[in-house]
Amino acid sequence: MNGHDLALGQLFMVGFAGLSVDARHPVVEDITRHGLGGVILFDRDLHGARRNIESAEQLRELTAALQGYARIPLFIAVDQEGGRVCRLKEEDGFPTSLPAKLLGDEADPARTRIYAERMAASLAACGVNLNMAPVVDLDLNPANPIIGRFLRSYGSGAGQVASHASAFIAAHHHHGIACCLKHFPGHGSAAADSHLGFVDNTEQWRPVELDPFQQLIDAGYADSVMTAHVVNRQLDSSGLPATLSAPVISGLLRERLGFAGVIISDDLQMRAISDQWSYAEAVQNALLAGVDLIIVCNVLAWEEDATGLGIRAVEELLAAGRISERQVRDSLRRIAILKQKIGGKVPWQPSRPTA
């Protein structure tokens, strides 16, 4: 089994540089040659230069061009949480963005829904179909350098977070946009930032951090779930970060919580991963753990052929018998179903699957 009859490019979502693309652009080659699954867009790079987003008109033209090259519709994703993490900014003509904590503190999910409707309408008008939001981490550590300090959580209570998140997601569904719950199994209690290096959350993590995920899965509001690059020995004694942990991804999220949708890795170029594993190793270990869709943002680092290298890494797993064709096909099926939901061919809120 060499994987050539499988659409392995669908397992990858990559970032790229450019406000526009043509047939010679590397990401277009990924789309036409490798059948790339999706792209993730950013407003600026680490040095402040424009990257993919400058205005609504420009973004519409970019997303239309990208989809025009795709045989299978692309995920076109952004991180549009509101507040600090916001790729479509007011200064570029997009709607005002509010942080989750501000909305959560007001304790009015109806207002969150109104706000999210404006956001989702703007995204849809620009051709974005996957919002890498909402954050459903609990705000258990206000000093957390990547969640608490950035006001990215709706609050410290699971019910509060789930109610605001469901309002946010329902608004996006109304406009044909999928959402992503993050960061499983919970990053809100952590004391460090996995963008910068190794994070061990074993001592701080609490089981209640699973509750928003469980509530949203049970209610049918979990299109996809993003994994955290955090170590939690309460859940996996091996010390692997959650993204690479079969006990966390396959055992806890799939089996115990009953999640049947798309599991998405956080960016594999974050240093919590890249400091310890090569790109190919990280791809292989994430897929073996149960991840469906690999993200490579090409922001913190640059991998010119992320899709091609990733595909070869999957083919090596298949050839060695380390991963089954069935598991790969299951991932491809889940990705295809989510794309069908975006296209209006499958309802957003199916009943919970039975064994």
Contacts in CASP RR format, 6 or more apart in sequence:
PFRMAT RR
TARGET T0000
AUTHOR 0000-0000-0000
METHOD contacts of the structure
MODEL  1
MNGHDLALGQLFMVGFAGLSVDARHPVVEDITRHGLGGVILFDRDLHGAR
RNIESAEQLRELTAALQGYARIPLFIAVDQEGGRVCRLKEEDGFPTSLPA
KLLGDEADPARTRIYAERMAASLAACGVNLNMAPVVDLDLNPANPIIGRF
LRSYGSGAGQVASHASAFIAAHHHHGIACCLKHFPGHGSAAADSHLGFVD
NTEQWRPVELDPFQQLIDAGYADSVMTAHVVNRQLDSSGLPATLSAPVIS
GLLRERLGFAGVIISDDLQMRAISDQWSYAEAVQNALLAGVDLIIVCNVL
AWEEDATGLGIRAVEELLAAGRISERQVRDSLRRIAILKQKIGGKVPWQP
SRPTA
1 318 0 8 1.000
1 319 0 8 1.000
1 321 0 8 1.000
1 325 0 8 1.000
2 315 0 8 1.000
2 318 0 8 1.000
2 319 0 8 1.000
3 314 0 8 1.000
3 315 0 8 1.000
3 318 0 8 1.000
3 325 0 8 1.000
3 328 0 8 1.000
4 315 0 8 1.000
6 325 0 8 1.000
6 328 0 8 1.000
6 329 0 8 1.000
6 332 0 8 1.000
7 35 0 8 1.000
7 72 0 8 1.000
7 332 0 8 1.000
8 34 0 8 1.000
8 310 0 8 1.000
8 311 0 8 1.000
8 314 0 8 1.000
8 315 0 8 1.000
8 328 0 8 1.000
9 34 0 8 1.000
9 35 0 8 1.000
9 36 0 8 1.000
9 37 0 8 1.000
9 307 0 8 1.000
9 308 0 8 1.000
9 311 0 8 1.000
10 35 0 8 1.000
10 36 0 8 1.000
10 37 0 8 1.000
10 72 0 8 1.000
10 332 0 8 1.000
10 335 0 8 1.000
10 336 0 8 1.000
11 37 0 8 1.000
11 287 0 8 1.000
11 292 0 8 1.000
11 293 0 8 1.000
11 294 0 8 1.000
11 311 0 8 1.000
11 314 0 8 1.000
11 328 0 8 1.000
11 331 0 8 1.000
11 332 0 8 1.000
11 335 0 8 1.000
12 34 0 8 1.000
12 36 0 8 1.000
12 37 0 8 1.000
12 38 0 8 1.000
12 293 0 8 1.000
12 294 0 8 1.000
12 296 0 8 1.000
12 306 0 8 1.000
12 307 0 8 1.000
12 310 0 8 1.000
12 311 0 8 1.000
13 36 0 8 1.000
13 37 0 8 1.000
13 38 0 8 1.000
13 39 0 8 1.000
13 40 0 8 1.000
13 75 0 8 1.000
13 77 0 8 1.000
13 264 0 8 1.000
13 293 0 8 1.000
13 294 0 8 1.000
13 295 0 8 1.000
13 296 0 8 1.000
14 27 0 8 1.000
14 30 0 8 1.000
14 36 0 8 1.000
14 38 0 8 1.000
14 39 0 8 1.000
14 40 0 8 1.000
14 295 0 8 1.000
14 296 0 8 1.000
14 297 0 8 1.000
14 298 0 8 1.000
14 306 0 8 1.000
14 307 0 8 1.000
15 27 0 8 1.000
15 39 0 8 1.000
15 40 0 8 1.000
15 41 0 8 1.000
15 42 0 8 1.000
15 296 0 8 1.000
15 297 0 8 1.000
15 298 0 8 1.000
15 299 0 8 1.000
16 25 0 8 1.000
16 26 0 8 1.000
16 27 0 8 1.000
16 39 0 8 1.000
16 52 0 8 1.000
16 298 0 8 1.000
17 45 0 8 1.000
17 51 0 8 1.000
17 52 0 8 1.000
17 298 0 8 1.000
18 25 0 8 1.000
18 50 0 8 1.000
18 51 0 8 1.000
18 52 0 8 1.000
18 62 0 8 1.000
19 50 0 8 1.000
19 51 0 8 1.000
19 52 0 8 1.000
19 53 0 8 1.000
19 54 0 8 1.000
19 58 0 8 1.000
19 62 0 8 1.000
20 58 0 8 1.000
20 61 0 8 1.000
20 62 0 8 1.000
20 65 0 8 1.000
21 27 0 8 1.000
21 28 0 8 1.000
21 62 0 8 1.000
21 65 0 8 1.000
21 66 0 8 1.000
21 69 0 8 1.000
22 28 0 8 1.000
22 65 0 8 1.000
23 32 0 8 1.000
23 69 0 8 1.000
26 304 0 8 1.000
27 36 0 8 1.000
27 39 0 8 1.000
27 66 0 8 1.000
28 66 0 8 1.000
28 69 0 8 1.000
30 36 0 8 1.000
30 307 0 8 1.000
30 308 0 8 1.000
31 66 0 8 1.000
31 69 0 8 1.000
31 70 0 8 1.000
31 74 0 8 1.000
32 69 0 8 1.000
34 307 0 8 1.000
34 308 0 8 1.000
34 311 0 8 1.000
35 70 0 8 1.000
35 71 0 8 1.000
35 72 0 8 1.000
35 307 0 8 1.000
36 70 0 8 1.000
36 74 0 8 1.000
36 307 0 8 1.000
37 72 0 8 1.000
37 74 0 8 1.000
37 75 0 8 1.000
37 293 0 8 1.000
37 335 0 8 1.000
38 74 0 8 1.000
38 75 0 8 1.000
38 76 0 8 1.000
38 77 0 8 1.000
39 66 0 8 1.000
39 74 0 8 1.000
39 75 0 8 1.000
39 76 0 8 1.000
39 77 0 8 1.000
40 77 0 8 1.000
40 78 0 8 1.000
40 79 0 8 1.000
40 132 0 8 1.000
40 295 0 8 1.000
40 297 0 8 1.000
41 51 0 8 1.000
41 52 0 8 1.000
41 53 0 8 1.000
41 59 0 8 1.000
41 62 0 8 1.000
41 76 0 8 1.000
41 77 0 8 1.000
41 78 0 8 1.000
41 87 0 8 1.000
41 128 0 8 1.000
42 51 0 8 1.000
42 52 0 8 1.000
42 53 0 8 1.000
42 78 0 8 1.000
42 87 0 8 1.000
42 297 0 8 1.000
42 299 0 8 1.000
43 50 0 8 1.000
43 51 0 8 1.000
43 52 0 8 1.000
43 53 0 8 1.000
43 54 0 8 1.000
43 87 0 8 1.000
43 88 0 8 1.000
43 89 0 8 1.000
43 92 0 8 1.000
44 50 0 8 1.000
44 51 0 8 1.000
45 51 0 8 1.000
45 299 0 8 1.000
46 299 0 8 1.000
46 300 0 8 1.000
52 59 0 8 1.000
52 62 0 8 1.000
53 59 0 8 1.000
53 78 0 8 1.000
53 87 0 8 1.000
53 88 0 8 1.000
53 92 0 8 1.000
54 92 0 8 1.000
55 92 0 8 1.000
55 93 0 8 1.000
56 92 0 8 1.000
56 93 0 8 1.000
56 94 0 8 1.000
56 122 0 8 1.000
56 125 0 8 1.000
56 126 0 8 1.000
59 88 0 8 1.000
59 126 0 8 1.000
59 127 0 8 1.000
59 128 0 8 1.000
60 125 0 8 1.000
60 126 0 8 1.000
60 127 0 8 1.000
63 76 0 8 1.000
63 126 0 8 1.000
63 127 0 8 1.000
63 128 0 8 1.000
64 127 0 8 1.000
66 74 0 8 1.000
66 76 0 8 1.000
67 73 0 8 1.000
67 74 0 8 1.000
67 76 0 8 1.000
67 127 0 8 1.000
72 336 0 8 1.000
72 339 0 8 1.000
73 129 0 8 1.000
73 339 0 8 1.000
73 342 0 8 1.000
73 343 0 8 1.000
75 129 0 8 1.000
75 130 0 8 1.000
75 178 0 8 1.000
75 293 0 8 1.000
75 338 0 8 1.000
75 339 0 8 1.000
75 342 0 8 1.000
76 127 0 8 1.000
76 128 0 8 1.000
76 129 0 8 1.000
76 130 0 8 1.000
77 128 0 8 1.000
77 129 0 8 1.000
77 130 0 8 1.000
77 131 0 8 1.000
77 132 0 8 1.000
78 87 0 8 1.000
78 88 0 8 1.000
78 123 0 8 1.000
78 128 0 8 1.000
78 130 0 8 1.000
78 131 0 8 1.000
78 132 0 8 1.000
79 85 0 8 1.000
79 86 0 8 1.000
79 87 0 8 1.000
79 131 0 8 1.000
79 132 0 8 1.000
79 133 0 8 1.000
80 86 0 8 1.000
80 87 0 8 1.000
80 88 0 8 1.000
80 97 0 8 1.000
80 119 0 8 1.000
80 123 0 8 1.000
80 128 0 8 1.000
80 131 0 8 1.000
80 132 0 8 1.000
80 133 0 8 1.000
81 99 0 8 1.000
81 100 0 8 1.000
81 132 0 8 1.000
81 133 0 8 1.000
81 134 0 8 1.000
81 135 0 8 1.000
81 152 0 8 1.000
82 97 0 8 1.000
82 98 0 8 1.000
82 99 0 8 1.000
82 100 0 8 1.000
82 119 0 8 1.000
82 133 0 8 1.000
83 97 0 8 1.000
83 98 0 8 1.000
83 99 0 8 1.000
83 100 0 8 1.000
83 150 0 8 1.000
83 151 0 8 1.000
84 99 0 8 1.000
84 150 0 8 1.000
84 151 0 8 1.000
84 152 0 8 1.000
85 133 0 8 1.000
85 150 0 8 1.000
85 152 0 8 1.000
86 97 0 8 1.000
88 94 0 8 1.000
88 95 0 8 1.000
88 97 0 8 1.000
88 122 0 8 1.000
88 123 0 8 1.000
88 126 0 8 1.000
89 97 0 8 1.000
90 96 0 8 1.000
90 97 0 8 1.000
94 122 0 8 1.000
95 118 0 8 1.000
95 119 0 8 1.000
95 122 0 8 1.000
97 119 0 8 1.000
98 115 0 8 1.000
99 150 0 8 1.000
99 151 0 8 1.000
99 152 0 8 1.000
100 134 0 8 1.000
100 135 0 8 1.000
100 151 0 8 1.000
100 152 0 8 1.000
100 153 0 8 1.000
100 154 0 8 1.000
100 155 0 8 1.000
100 164 0 8 1.000
101 139 0 8 1.000
101 148 0 8 1.000
101 151 0 8 1.000
101 152 0 8 1.000
101 153 0 8 1.000
101 154 0 8 1.000
101 155 0 8 1.000
102 151 0 8 1.000
103 111 0 8 1.000
103 112 0 8 1.000
103 115 0 8 1.000
103 154 0 8 1.000
103 164 0 8 1.000
104 112 0 8 1.000
104 154 0 8 1.000
104 155 0 8 1.000
104 160 0 8 1.000
104 164 0 8 1.000
105 155 0 8 1.000
107 160 0 8 1.000
109 163 0 8 1.000
109 164 0 8 1.000
109 166 0 8 1.000
109 167 0 8 1.000
110 167 0 8 1.000
112 154 0 8 1.000
112 164 0 8 1.000
112 167 0 8 1.000
112 168 0 8 1.000
113 167 0 8 1.000
113 168 0 8 1.000
113 170 0 8 1.000
113 171 0 8 1.000
116 167 0 8 1.000
116 168 0 8 1.000
116 170 0 8 1.000
116 171 0 8 1.000
116 172 0 8 1.000
117 171 0 8 1.000
117 174 0 8 1.000
117 175 0 8 1.000
119 131 0 8 1.000
119 171 0 8 1.000
119 172 0 8 1.000
120 131 0 8 1.000
120 171 0 8 1.000
120 172 0 8 1.000
120 174 0 8 1.000
120 175 0 8 1.000
120 176 0 8 1.000
120 177 0 8 1.000
121 175 0 8 1.000
123 129 0 8 1.000
123 131 0 8 1.000
123 172 0 8 1.000
123 175 0 8 1.000
123 177 0 8 1.000
124 175 0 8 1.000
124 176 0 8 1.000
124 177 0 8 1.000
128 177 0 8 1.000
129 176 0 8 1.000
129 177 0 8 1.000
129 178 0 8 1.000
129 342 0 8 1.000
130 177 0 8 1.000
130 178 0 8 1.000
130 179 0 8 1.000
130 180 0 8 1.000
130 224 0 8 1.000
130 342 0 8 1.000
131 172 0 8 1.000
131 177 0 8 1.000
131 178 0 8 1.000
131 179 0 8 1.000
131 180 0 8 1.000
132 180 0 8 1.000
132 182 0 8 1.000
132 226 0 8 1.000
132 264 0 8 1.000
133 168 0 8 1.000
133 179 0 8 1.000
133 180 0 8 1.000
133 182 0 8 1.000
134 154 0 8 1.000
134 164 0 8 1.000
134 165 0 8 1.000
134 168 0 8 1.000
134 169 0 8 1.000
134 179 0 8 1.000
134 181 0 8 1.000
134 182 0 8 1.000
135 147 0 8 1.000
135 152 0 8 1.000
135 153 0 8 1.000
135 154 0 8 1.000
135 182 0 8 1.000
135 183 0 8 1.000
136 154 0 8 1.000
136 161 0 8 1.000
136 162 0 8 1.000
136 165 0 8 1.000
136 181 0 8 1.000
136 182 0 8 1.000
136 212 0 8 1.000
136 213 0 8 1.000
136 216 0 8 1.000
137 147 0 8 1.000
137 152 0 8 1.000
137 153 0 8 1.000
137 161 0 8 1.000
137 182 0 8 1.000
137 183 0 8 1.000
137 186 0 8 1.000
137 187 0 8 1.000
137 188 0 8 1.000
137 209 0 8 1.000
138 153 0 8 1.000
138 155 0 8 1.000
138 156 0 8 1.000
138 157 0 8 1.000
138 158 0 8 1.000
138 161 0 8 1.000
138 186 0 8 1.000
138 188 0 8 1.000
138 189 0 8 1.000
138 208 0 8 1.000
138 209 0 8 1.000
138 212 0 8 1.000
139 147 0 8 1.000
139 148 0 8 1.000
139 153 0 8 1.000
139 154 0 8 1.000
139 155 0 8 1.000
139 156 0 8 1.000
139 188 0 8 1.000
140 156 0 8 1.000
140 188 0 8 1.000
140 189 0 8 1.000
140 204 0 8 1.000
140 206 0 8 1.000
140 209 0 8 1.000
141 147 0 8 1.000
141 148 0 8 1.000
141 188 0 8 1.000
141 189 0 8 1.000
141 190 0 8 1.000
141 191 0 8 1.000
141 204 0 8 1.000
142 148 0 8 1.000
142 149 0 8 1.000
143 149 0 8 1.000
143 191 0 8 1.000
144 187 0 8 1.000
144 188 0 8 1.000
144 189 0 8 1.000
144 190 0 8 1.000
144 191 0 8 1.000
145 191 0 8 1.000
145 192 0 8 1.000
145 193 0 8 1.000
146 152 0 8 1.000
146 187 0 8 1.000
146 190 0 8 1.000
146 193 0 8 1.000
146 194 0 8 1.000
146 195 0 8 1.000
147 153 0 8 1.000
147 187 0 8 1.000
147 188 0 8 1.000
147 190 0 8 1.000
148 188 0 8 1.000
153 161 0 8 1.000
153 188 0 8 1.000
154 160 0 8 1.000
154 161 0 8 1.000
154 164 0 8 1.000
154 165 0 8 1.000
155 161 0 8 1.000
157 208 0 8 1.000
158 208 0 8 1.000
158 211 0 8 1.000
158 212 0 8 1.000
158 215 0 8 1.000
159 211 0 8 1.000
159 212 0 8 1.000
159 215 0 8 1.000
161 212 0 8 1.000
162 211 0 8 1.000
162 212 0 8 1.000
162 215 0 8 1.000
162 216 0 8 1.000
162 219 0 8 1.000
165 181 0 8 1.000
165 212 0 8 1.000
165 216 0 8 1.000
165 221 0 8 1.000
166 216 0 8 1.000
166 219 0 8 1.000
166 221 0 8 1.000
168 179 0 8 1.000
169 179 0 8 1.000
169 216 0 8 1.000
169 221 0 8 1.000
169 223 0 8 1.000
170 221 0 8 1.000
172 178 0 8 1.000
172 179 0 8 1.000
173 179 0 8 1.000
173 348 0 8 1.000
173 349 0 8 1.000
176 342 0 8 1.000
176 343 0 8 1.000
176 344 0 8 1.000
177 342 0 8 1.000
178 223 0 8 1.000
178 224 0 8 1.000
178 338 0 8 1.000
178 341 0 8 1.000
178 342 0 8 1.000
179 221 0 8 1.000
179 223 0 8 1.000
179 224 0 8 1.000
180 223 0 8 1.000
180 224 0 8 1.000
180 225 0 8 1.000
180 226 0 8 1.000
180 264 0 8 1.000
181 212 0 8 1.000
181 213 0 8 1.000
181 216 0 8 1.000
181 222 0 8 1.000
181 224 0 8 1.000
181 225 0 8 1.000
181 226 0 8 1.000
182 225 0 8 1.000
182 226 0 8 1.000
182 228 0 8 1.000
182 266 0 8 1.000
183 226 0 8 1.000
183 227 0 8 1.000
183 228 0 8 1.000
183 230 0 8 1.000
183 266 0 8 1.000
184 213 0 8 1.000
184 225 0 8 1.000
184 226 0 8 1.000
184 227 0 8 1.000
184 228 0 8 1.000
184 242 0 8 1.000
184 248 0 8 1.000
184 253 0 8 1.000
185 205 0 8 1.000
185 209 0 8 1.000
185 210 0 8 1.000
185 213 0 8 1.000
185 228 0 8 1.000
185 232 0 8 1.000
185 235 0 8 1.000
185 242 0 8 1.000
185 248 0 8 1.000
185 252 0 8 1.000
185 253 0 8 1.000
186 201 0 8 1.000
186 205 0 8 1.000
186 209 0 8 1.000
186 210 0 8 1.000
186 228 0 8 1.000
186 230 0 8 1.000
187 194 0 8 1.000
187 201 0 8 1.000
187 228 0 8 1.000
187 230 0 8 1.000
188 209 0 8 1.000
189 201 0 8 1.000
189 204 0 8 1.000
189 205 0 8 1.000
189 206 0 8 1.000
189 209 0 8 1.000
190 199 0 8 1.000
190 201 0 8 1.000
190 204 0 8 1.000
190 205 0 8 1.000
190 230 0 8 1.000
191 199 0 8 1.000
191 201 0 8 1.000
191 204 0 8 1.000
192 198 0 8 1.000
192 199 0 8 1.000
193 199 0 8 1.000
194 228 0 8 1.000
194 229 0 8 1.000
194 230 0 8 1.000
194 241 0 8 1.000
194 266 0 8 1.000
194 270 0 8 1.000
194 271 0 8 1.000
194 272 0 8 1.000
195 270 0 8 1.000
195 271 0 8 1.000
195 272 0 8 1.000
195 300 0 8 1.000
196 271 0 8 1.000
196 272 0 8 1.000
197 270 0 8 1.000
197 271 0 8 1.000
197 272 0 8 1.000
197 275 0 8 1.000
198 231 0 8 1.000
198 271 0 8 1.000
198 272 0 8 1.000
198 275 0 8 1.000
198 276 0 8 1.000
199 229 0 8 1.000
199 230 0 8 1.000
199 231 0 8 1.000
199 241 0 8 1.000
199 272 0 8 1.000
200 230 0 8 1.000
200 231 0 8 1.000
200 232 0 8 1.000
200 233 0 8 1.000
200 239 0 8 1.000
201 230 0 8 1.000
201 231 0 8 1.000
201 232 0 8 1.000
202 231 0 8 1.000
202 232 0 8 1.000
202 233 0 8 1.000
202 234 0 8 1.000
205 232 0 8 1.000
205 234 0 8 1.000
205 235 0 8 1.000
210 252 0 8 1.000
210 257 0 8 1.000
213 222 0 8 1.000
213 225 0 8 1.000
213 253 0 8 1.000
213 257 0 8 1.000
213 259 0 8 1.000
214 257 0 8 1.000
216 222 0 8 1.000
217 257 0 8 1.000
217 258 0 8 1.000
217 259 0 8 1.000
217 352 0 8 1.000
218 352 0 8 1.000
219 349 0 8 1.000
220 348 0 8 1.000
220 349 0 8 1.000
220 350 0 8 1.000
220 352 0 8 1.000
221 349 0 8 1.000
222 259 0 8 1.000
222 261 0 8 1.000
223 261 0 8 1.000
223 262 0 8 1.000
223 338 0 8 1.000
223 341 0 8 1.000
223 348 0 8 1.000
224 261 0 8 1.000
224 262 0 8 1.000
224 263 0 8 1.000
224 264 0 8 1.000
224 293 0 8 1.000
224 338 0 8 1.000
225 253 0 8 1.000
225 259 0 8 1.000
225 261 0 8 1.000
225 262 0 8 1.000
225 263 0 8 1.000
225 264 0 8 1.000
226 264 0 8 1.000
226 265 0 8 1.000
226 266 0 8 1.000
227 242 0 8 1.000
227 243 0 8 1.000
227 248 0 8 1.000
227 249 0 8 1.000
227 263 0 8 1.000
227 264 0 8 1.000
227 265 0 8 1.000
227 266 0 8 1.000
227 286 0 8 1.000
227 291 0 8 1.000
228 241 0 8 1.000
228 242 0 8 1.000
228 243 0 8 1.000
228 266 0 8 1.000
229 241 0 8 1.000
229 242 0 8 1.000
229 243 0 8 1.000
229 266 0 8 1.000
229 270 0 8 1.000
229 272 0 8 1.000
229 273 0 8 1.000
230 241 0 8 1.000
230 242 0 8 1.000
230 272 0 8 1.000
231 239 0 8 1.000
231 240 0 8 1.000
231 241 0 8 1.000
231 242 0 8 1.000
232 242 0 8 1.000
232 248 0 8 1.000
233 239 0 8 1.000
235 242 0 8 1.000
235 245 0 8 1.000
235 247 0 8 1.000
235 248 0 8 1.000
235 252 0 8 1.000
236 242 0 8 1.000
236 245 0 8 1.000
236 247 0 8 1.000
236 248 0 8 1.000
238 245 0 8 1.000
238 247 0 8 1.000
239 245 0 8 1.000
240 285 0 8 1.000
240 289 0 8 1.000
241 272 0 8 1.000
241 273 0 8 1.000
242 248 0 8 1.000
242 249 0 8 1.000
243 249 0 8 1.000
243 265 0 8 1.000
243 266 0 8 1.000
243 268 0 8 1.000
243 273 0 8 1.000
243 286 0 8 1.000
243 289 0 8 1.000
243 291 0 8 1.000
244 273 0 8 1.000
244 277 0 8 1.000
244 282 0 8 1.000
244 285 0 8 1.000
244 286 0 8 1.000
244 289 0 8 1.000
245 289 0 8 1.000
246 288 0 8 1.000
246 289 0 8 1.000
246 290 0 8 1.000
248 289 0 8 1.000
249 263 0 8 1.000
249 289 0 8 1.000
249 290 0 8 1.000
249 291 0 8 1.000
250 289 0 8 1.000
250 290 0 8 1.000
253 259 0 8 1.000
253 263 0 8 1.000
254 260 0 8 1.000
254 263 0 8 1.000
254 290 0 8 1.000
258 352 0 8 1.000
258 353 0 8 1.000
260 334 0 8 1.000
260 352 0 8 1.000
260 353 0 8 1.000
261 292 0 8 1.000
261 334 0 8 1.000
261 337 0 8 1.000
261 338 0 8 1.000
262 292 0 8 1.000
262 293 0 8 1.000
262 334 0 8 1.000
262 335 0 8 1.000
262 338 0 8 1.000
263 290 0 8 1.000
263 291 0 8 1.000
263 292 0 8 1.000
263 293 0 8 1.000
264 291 0 8 1.000
264 292 0 8 1.000
264 293 0 8 1.000
264 295 0 8 1.000
265 286 0 8 1.000
265 291 0 8 1.000
265 293 0 8 1.000
265 294 0 8 1.000
265 295 0 8 1.000
266 295 0 8 1.000
267 295 0 8 1.000
267 296 0 8 1.000
267 297 0 8 1.000
267 299 0 8 1.000
267 300 0 8 1.000
268 274 0 8 1.000
268 279 0 8 1.000
268 282 0 8 1.000
268 283 0 8 1.000
268 286 0 8 1.000
268 294 0 8 1.000
268 295 0 8 1.000
268 296 0 8 1.000
269 279 0 8 1.000
269 296 0 8 1.000
269 297 0 8 1.000
269 298 0 8 1.000
269 299 0 8 1.000
269 300 0 8 1.000
269 301 0 8 1.000
269 303 0 8 1.000
270 300 0 8 1.000
271 300 0 8 1.000
273 282 0 8 1.000
274 282 0 8 1.000
274 300 0 8 1.000
274 301 0 8 1.000
277 285 0 8 1.000
279 296 0 8 1.000
279 303 0 8 1.000
279 306 0 8 1.000
279 309 0 8 1.000
279 310 0 8 1.000
279 313 0 8 1.000
280 309 0 8 1.000
280 310 0 8 1.000
280 312 0 8 1.000
280 313 0 8 1.000
280 316 0 8 1.000
281 313 0 8 1.000
283 294 0 8 1.000
283 309 0 8 1.000
283 310 0 8 1.000
283 313 0 8 1.000
283 314 0 8 1.000
284 313 0 8 1.000
284 314 0 8 1.000
284 316 0 8 1.000
284 317 0 8 1.000
284 322 0 8 1.000
284 323 0 8 1.000
286 294 0 8 1.000
287 294 0 8 1.000
287 314 0 8 1.000
287 317 0 8 1.000
287 323 0 8 1.000
287 327 0 8 1.000
287 328 0 8 1.000
287 331 0 8 1.000
288 317 0 8 1.000
288 322 0 8 1.000
288 323 0 8 1.000
290 327 0 8 1.000
290 331 0 8 1.000
292 331 0 8 1.000
292 334 0 8 1.000
292 335 0 8 1.000
293 331 0 8 1.000
293 335 0 8 1.000
294 310 0 8 1.000
296 303 0 8 1.000
296 306 0 8 1.000
298 306 0 8 1.000
303 309 0 8 1.000
314 323 0 8 1.000
314 328 0 8 1.000
317 323 0 8 1.000
318 325 0 8 1.000
318 328 0 8 1.000
337 346 0 8 1.000
340 346 0 8 1.000
341 347 0 8 1.000
341 348 0 8 1.000
END
